[in-house]
Amino acid sequence: MADAISLTGLRVRGFHGVFPEERRDGQDFVVDVVLTVDVRAAAASDDLALTVHYGELAERLAEVVEGEPVDLLETLATRLAEVCLAPDLVTAVEVTVHKPSAPIARAFTDVSVTVRRP
């Protein structure tokens, strides 16, 4: 069993999508991440430097969503996973990107893509 740090429901405005109006008007994206991290050293020492600072992580994730537009949620989720894996402490990540206002003609609650990376 592995330790985990989760950040869920990070809502950020972005301009991703394949349609011109998505790129022009933007919409909110919601990001959930689960990081696999061994937190034993941080817990034993009570030292923030030995774990993932989730406030800083949230800012880095938001910068990606607010940054360069992409067509696909798959691309955005992969970029976010790369950010999560940057600290050496993180051994794996699961990233889910939700697009609750996706341009779908039918009633729906959510569309999301989840990627898992070691």
N, CA, C and O of each residue as an XYZ file, in Angstrom:
472
protein
N       0.839     -1.177      0.000
C       0.000      0.000      0.000
C       0.888      1.245      0.000
O       1.858      1.319      0.753
N       0.554      2.216     -0.842
C       1.359      3.424     -0.980
C       0.644      4.613     -0.363
O      -0.583      4.648     -0.277
N       1.436      5.585      0.062
C       0.884      6.841      0.559
C       0.434      7.687     -0.621
O       0.932      7.536     -1.736
N      -0.516      8.579     -0.360
C      -1.035      9.421     -1.439
C      -1.341     10.820     -0.928
O      -1.757     11.010      0.215
N      -1.128     11.779     -1.792
C      -1.562     13.158     -1.570
C      -2.526     13.484     -2.691
O      -2.205     13.307     -3.866
N      -3.710     13.961     -2.328
C      -4.739     14.272     -3.325
C      -5.054     15.758     -3.320
O      -5.081     16.403     -2.272
N      -5.286     16.280     -4.496
C      -5.794     17.635     -4.684
C      -6.973     17.496     -5.633
O      -6.797     17.100     -6.786
N      -8.167     17.814     -5.164
C      -9.351     17.609     -5.996
C     -10.145     18.903     -6.145
O     -10.187     19.749     -5.252
N     -10.769     19.016     -7.306
C     -11.671     20.130     -7.548
C     -10.991     21.446     -7.859
O     -11.588     22.502     -7.649
N      -9.755     21.422     -8.355
C      -9.068     22.661     -8.732
C      -9.731     23.210     -9.991
O      -9.597     22.633    -11.070
N     -10.436     24.308     -9.854
C     -11.197     24.901    -10.966
C     -10.391     26.054    -11.561
O     -10.039     27.010    -10.870
N     -10.107     25.939    -12.865
C      -9.281     26.931    -13.543
C      -9.878     27.218    -14.921
O     -10.317     26.302    -15.616
N      -9.890     28.477    -15.306
C     -10.384     28.866    -16.631
C      -9.282     28.636    -17.661
O      -8.134     29.039    -17.475
N      -9.667     27.975    -18.753
C      -8.723     27.711    -19.836
C      -9.411     27.875    -21.178
O     -10.624     28.073    -21.250
N      -8.629     27.793    -22.230
C      -9.116     28.025    -23.590
C      -8.814     26.830    -24.487
O      -8.347     26.985    -25.616
N      -9.084     25.656    -23.975
C      -8.782     24.409    -24.671
C     -10.016     23.888    -25.395
O     -11.147     24.097    -24.954
N      -9.784     23.213    -26.505
C     -10.871     22.606    -27.249
C     -10.625     22.704    -28.744
O      -9.745     23.436    -29.198
N     -11.404     21.964    -29.491
C     -11.223     21.933    -30.942
C     -12.068     22.976    -31.671
O     -11.831     23.251    -32.847
N     -13.045     23.554    -30.986
C     -13.930     24.509    -31.643
C     -13.470     25.943    -31.409
O     -12.979     26.269    -30.328
N     -13.626     26.800    -32.416
C     -13.169     28.198    -32.294
C     -13.760     28.930    -31.095
O     -13.068     29.721    -30.453
N     -15.033     28.676    -30.782
C     -15.652     29.370    -29.654
C     -15.035     28.949    -28.317
O     -15.015     29.736    -27.371
N     -14.533     27.718    -28.235
C     -13.863     27.281    -27.011
C     -12.553     28.030    -26.834
O     -12.191     28.418    -25.724
N     -11.858     28.226    -27.922
C     -10.588     28.953    -27.886
C     -10.821     30.442    -27.634
O     -10.007     31.102    -26.990
N     -11.917     30.956    -28.138
C     -12.226     32.389    -28.000
C     -12.787     32.712    -26.609
O     -12.322     33.640    -25.947
N     -13.792     31.938    -26.173
C     -14.530     32.264    -24.958
C     -13.970     31.600    -23.701
O     -14.118     32.128    -22.598
N     -13.334     30.457    -23.866
C     -12.816     29.724    -22.717
C     -13.920     29.087    -21.898
O     -15.105     29.294    -22.158
N     -13.519     28.313    -20.910
C     -14.455     27.656    -19.999
C     -13.671     27.141    -18.807
O     -12.441     27.097    -18.824
N     -14.396     26.756    -17.781
C     -13.747     26.213    -16.594
C     -13.413     24.738    -16.795
O     -14.192     23.974    -17.365
N     -12.246     24.369    -16.317
C     -11.801     22.985    -16.255
C     -11.586     22.667    -14.784
O     -11.185     23.534    -14.008
N     -11.851     21.437    -14.407
C     -11.672     21.010    -13.023
C     -10.645     19.879    -13.027
O     -10.762     18.915    -13.785
N      -9.642     20.017    -12.169
C      -8.523     19.074    -12.139
C      -8.485     18.363    -10.790
O      -8.576     18.986     -9.733
N      -8.349     17.047    -10.860
C      -8.127     16.204     -9.677
C      -6.805     15.470     -9.883
O      -6.558     14.912    -10.952
N      -5.964     15.472     -8.863
C      -4.718     14.711     -8.943
C      -4.545     13.877     -7.683
O      -4.908     14.296     -6.584
N      -3.982     12.693     -7.867
C      -3.587     11.833     -6.751
C      -2.125     11.477     -6.988
O      -1.774     10.835     -7.978
N      -1.286     11.909     -6.056
C       0.150     11.661     -6.155
C       0.524     10.495     -5.250
O       0.084     10.434     -4.102
N       1.318      9.590     -5.750
C       1.876      8.538     -4.914
C       3.204      9.057     -4.376
O       4.142      9.316     -5.130
N       3.259      9.201     -3.066
C       4.419      9.799     -2.395
C       4.638      9.065     -1.077
O       3.690      8.831     -0.327
N       5.865      8.709     -0.799
C       6.181      8.138      0.502
C       6.312      9.299      1.486
O       7.265     10.076      1.410
N       5.368      9.415      2.399
C       5.346     10.563      3.317
C       5.985     10.250      4.674
O       5.910     11.076      5.584
N       6.599      9.102      4.827
C       7.141      8.724      6.139
C       8.198      9.697      6.659
O       8.171     10.064      7.833
N       9.120     10.114      5.807
C      10.177     11.035      6.257
C       9.588     12.376      6.665
O       9.993     12.951      7.676
N       8.633     12.880      5.887
C       7.998     14.158      6.228
C       7.229     14.037      7.534
O       7.284     14.933      8.376
N       6.515     12.937      7.702
C       5.734     12.747      8.921
C       6.636     12.639     10.149
O       6.317     13.184     11.206
N       7.752     11.941     10.013
C       8.655     11.746     11.148
C       9.335     13.048     11.554
O       9.574     13.284     12.738
N       9.646     13.893     10.573
C      10.385     15.124     10.860
C       9.496     16.361     10.929
O       9.927     17.414     11.398
N       8.246     16.232     10.459
C       7.317     17.362     10.383
C       7.897     18.475      9.513
O       7.745     19.658      9.818
N       8.569     18.079      8.417
C       9.293     19.009      7.552
C       8.634     19.073      6.177
O       8.597     18.077      5.455
N       8.118     20.234      5.821
C       7.459     20.441      4.532
C       8.387     20.156      3.353
O       7.927     19.738      2.291
N       9.677     20.378      3.532
C      10.636     20.154      2.442
C      10.731     18.684      2.040
O      11.283     18.368      0.986
N      10.203     17.789      2.862
C      10.295     16.355      2.581
C       9.013     15.778      1.994
O       8.838     14.561      1.934
N       8.125     16.657      1.564
C       6.883     16.216      0.947
C       6.518     17.170     -0.176
O       7.308     18.045     -0.530
N       5.343     17.011     -0.732
C       4.880     17.874     -1.818
C       4.073     19.021     -1.228
O       3.128     18.805     -0.469
N       4.450     20.224     -1.580
C       3.725     21.424     -1.141
C       2.512     21.563     -2.057
O       2.650     22.002     -3.199
N       1.340     21.199     -1.576
C       0.167     21.152     -2.454
C      -0.301     22.534     -2.886
O      -0.965     22.656     -3.915
N       0.025     23.577     -2.128
C      -0.301     24.942     -2.562
C       0.502     25.333     -3.795
O      -0.033     25.913     -4.740
N       1.786     25.010     -3.774
C       2.636     25.285     -4.941
C       2.233     24.413     -6.123
O       2.246     24.866     -7.268
N       1.876     23.166     -5.845
C       1.426     22.277     -6.917
C       0.177     22.841     -7.590
O       0.077     22.840     -8.817
N      -0.768     23.319     -6.794
C      -1.995     23.894     -7.354
C      -1.678     25.065     -8.286
O      -2.299     25.203     -9.340
N      -0.728     25.895     -7.908
C      -0.350     27.032     -8.755
C       0.271     26.563    -10.063
O      -0.036     27.110    -11.123
N       1.132     25.566    -10.005
C       1.769     25.050    -11.236
C       0.740     24.406    -12.155
O       0.811     24.568    -13.374
N      -0.210     23.680    -11.588
C      -1.262     23.078    -12.398
C      -2.128     24.152    -13.045
O      -2.469     24.059    -14.224
N      -2.479     25.167    -12.268
C      -3.294     26.268    -12.801
C      -2.582     26.968    -13.952
O      -3.220     27.336    -14.938
N      -1.281     27.156    -13.843
C      -0.517     27.787    -14.923
C      -0.619     26.991    -16.219
O      -0.693     27.574    -17.300
N      -0.625     25.670    -16.119
C      -0.751     24.831    -17.316
C      -2.137     25.005    -17.934
O      -2.259     25.189    -19.145
N      -3.178     24.949    -17.107
C      -4.542     25.084    -17.625
C      -4.748     26.475    -18.229
O      -5.394     26.610    -19.268
N      -4.209     27.493    -17.593
C      -4.341     28.863    -18.093
C      -3.417     29.146    -19.274
O      -3.570     30.160    -19.956
N      -2.472     28.265    -19.513
C      -1.435     28.487    -20.512
C      -1.839     28.128    -21.928
O      -2.994     28.280    -22.327
N      -0.866     27.652    -22.670
C      -1.030     27.359    -24.102
C      -2.212     26.431    -24.355
O      -2.267     25.331    -23.805
N      -3.163     26.870    -25.187
C      -4.324     26.027    -25.488
C      -3.946     24.767    -26.259
O      -3.018     24.763    -27.068
N      -4.690     23.702    -25.987
C      -4.551     22.442    -26.719
C      -5.936     22.005    -27.165
O      -6.943     22.472    -26.633
N      -5.984     21.119    -28.130
C      -7.264     20.625    -28.637
C      -7.902     19.610    -27.690
O      -9.107     19.657    -27.443
N      -7.095     18.699    -27.165
C      -7.630     17.525    -26.485
C      -7.420     17.537    -24.974
O      -6.387     17.989    -24.481
N      -8.410     17.035    -24.254
C      -8.248     16.828    -22.819
C      -7.105     15.853    -22.541
O      -6.415     15.978    -21.529
N      -6.906     14.900    -23.418
C      -5.824     13.932    -23.263
C      -4.464     14.629    -23.208
O      -3.600     14.269    -22.409
N      -4.292     15.634    -24.072
C      -3.041     16.394    -24.090
C      -2.893     17.204    -22.817
O      -1.821     17.223    -22.213
N      -3.952     17.870    -22.406
C      -3.915     18.678    -21.189
C      -3.621     17.805    -19.975
O      -2.784     18.163    -19.146
N      -4.290     16.679    -19.860
C      -4.065     15.778    -18.723
C      -2.625     15.278    -18.683
O      -2.035     15.167    -17.608
N      -2.060     14.979    -19.843
C      -0.676     14.509    -19.904
C       0.281     15.605    -19.454
O       1.230     15.332    -18.719
N       0.043     16.828    -19.881
C       0.896     17.951    -19.443
C       0.813     18.142    -17.934
O       1.821     18.408    -17.279
N      -0.374     18.008    -17.393
C      -0.540     18.151    -15.951
C       0.169     17.018    -15.206
O       0.755     17.244    -14.147
N       0.120     15.819    -15.748
C       0.814     14.687    -15.129
C       2.315     14.928    -15.089
O       2.976     14.590    -14.107
N       2.851     15.507    -16.145
C       4.289     15.806    -16.190
C       4.673     16.793    -15.091
O       5.735     16.657    -14.483
N       3.827     17.775    -14.832
C       4.075     18.724    -13.745
C       4.078     17.999    -12.404
O       4.935     18.253    -11.558
N       3.134     17.112    -12.215
C       3.024     16.381    -10.950
C       4.221     15.482    -10.693
O       4.617     15.285     -9.544
N       4.792     14.941    -11.741
C       5.916     14.018    -11.591
C       7.255     14.723    -11.434
O       8.264     14.075    -11.154
N       7.279     16.046    -11.609
C       8.536     16.787    -11.542
C       9.240     16.653    -10.198
O      10.453     16.443    -10.198
N       8.570     16.758     -9.054
C       9.304     16.536     -7.796
C       9.768     15.082     -7.710
O       9.007     14.164     -8.017
N      11.001     14.881     -7.296
C      11.553     13.522     -7.204
C      10.791     12.645     -6.229
O      10.873     11.419     -6.307
N      10.061     13.243     -5.324
C       9.334     12.477     -4.316
C       8.144     11.720     -4.881
O       7.713     10.724     -4.301
N       7.606     12.180     -6.007
C       6.394     11.597     -6.586
C       6.788     10.404     -7.457
O       7.573     10.542     -8.395
N       6.237      9.236     -7.138
C       6.581      8.037     -7.900
C       5.520      7.671     -8.936
O       5.801      6.936     -9.882
N       4.308      8.181     -8.760
C       3.236      7.936     -9.725
C       2.169      9.000     -9.525
O       2.093      9.643     -8.479
N       1.340      9.170    -10.564
C       0.279     10.174    -10.484
C      -0.929      9.708    -11.275
O      -0.808      9.013    -12.284
N      -2.081     10.100    -10.799
C      -3.328      9.949    -11.551
C      -3.918     11.348    -11.675
O      -4.144     12.028    -10.673
N      -4.165     11.771    -12.906
C      -4.721     13.094    -13.181
C      -6.040     12.922    -13.917
O      -6.114     12.209    -14.918
N      -7.081     13.579    -13.414
C      -8.364     13.622    -14.105
C      -8.683     15.070    -14.411
O      -8.671     15.926    -13.527
N      -8.972     15.334    -15.692
C      -9.388     16.663    -16.114
C     -10.857     16.578    -16.509
O     -11.241     15.795    -17.378
N     -11.665     17.398    -15.854
C     -13.106     17.459    -16.114
C     -13.398     18.679    -16.987
O     -12.790     19.738    -16.828
N     -14.329     18.508    -17.900
C     -14.777     19.596    -18.767
C     -16.307     19.654    -18.665
O     -17.009     19.179    -19.557
N     -16.819     20.238    -17.572
C     -18.262     20.197    -17.320
C     -19.101     21.017    -18.293
O     -20.317     20.841    -18.364
N     -18.463     21.909    -19.040
C     -19.207     22.723    -20.013
C     -18.828     22.361    -21.445
O     -18.881     23.207    -22.338
N     -18.450     21.122    -21.661
C     -18.065     20.673    -23.003
C     -19.218     20.913    -23.984
O     -20.388     20.818    -23.614
N     -18.876     21.223    -25.230
C     -19.922     21.498    -26.224
C     -20.602     20.217    -26.714
O     -20.298     19.699    -27.788
N     -21.525     19.730    -25.896
C     -22.289     18.523    -26.212
C     -23.754     18.928    -26.278
O     -24.256     19.608    -25.383
N     -24.431     18.515    -27.325
C     -25.813     18.947    -27.558
C     -26.818     18.308    -26.599
O     -27.938     18.805    -26.479
N     -26.463     17.257    -25.936
C     -27.353     16.562    -25.008
C     -27.043     16.963    -23.570
O     -25.949     17.438    -23.268
N     -28.029     16.763    -22.681
C     -27.807     17.017    -21.262
C     -26.796     16.010    -20.722
O     -26.882     14.816    -21.010
N     -25.838     16.501    -19.937
C     -24.830     15.632    -19.333
C     -24.305     16.316    -18.078
O     -24.485     17.520    -17.896
N     -23.670     15.559    -17.233
C     -23.116     16.101    -16.003
C     -21.657     16.480    -16.153
O     -21.235     17.531    -15.671
N     -20.884     15.636    -16.816
C     -19.442     15.864    -16.866
C     -18.829     15.035    -17.990
O     -19.357     13.996    -18.388
N     -17.713     15.523    -18.481
C     -16.837     14.764    -19.367
C     -15.456     14.852    -18.741
O     -15.046     15.928    -18.305
N     -14.735     13.748    -18.689
C     -13.398     13.794    -18.100
C     -12.481     12.795    -18.780
O     -12.918     11.818    -19.389
N     -11.214     13.073    -18.653
C     -10.156     12.159    -19.111
C      -9.231     11.935    -17.930
O      -8.855     12.883    -17.241
N      -8.866     10.688    -17.697
C      -7.935     10.342    -16.628
C      -6.717      9.684    -17.230
O      -6.829      8.772    -18.048
N      -5.535     10.158    -16.815
C      -4.275      9.518    -17.206
C      -3.541      9.092    -15.946
O      -3.609      9.751    -14.908
N      -2.846      7.989    -16.063
C      -2.023      7.477    -14.962
C      -0.610      7.309    -15.483
O      -0.385      6.735    -16.548
N       0.338      7.823    -14.709
C       1.733      7.726    -15.116
C       2.568      7.250    -13.930
O       2.356      7.674    -12.794
N       3.521      6.360    -14.214
C       4.412      5.901    -13.124
C       5.465      6.960    -12.813
O       6.301      6.759    -11.932
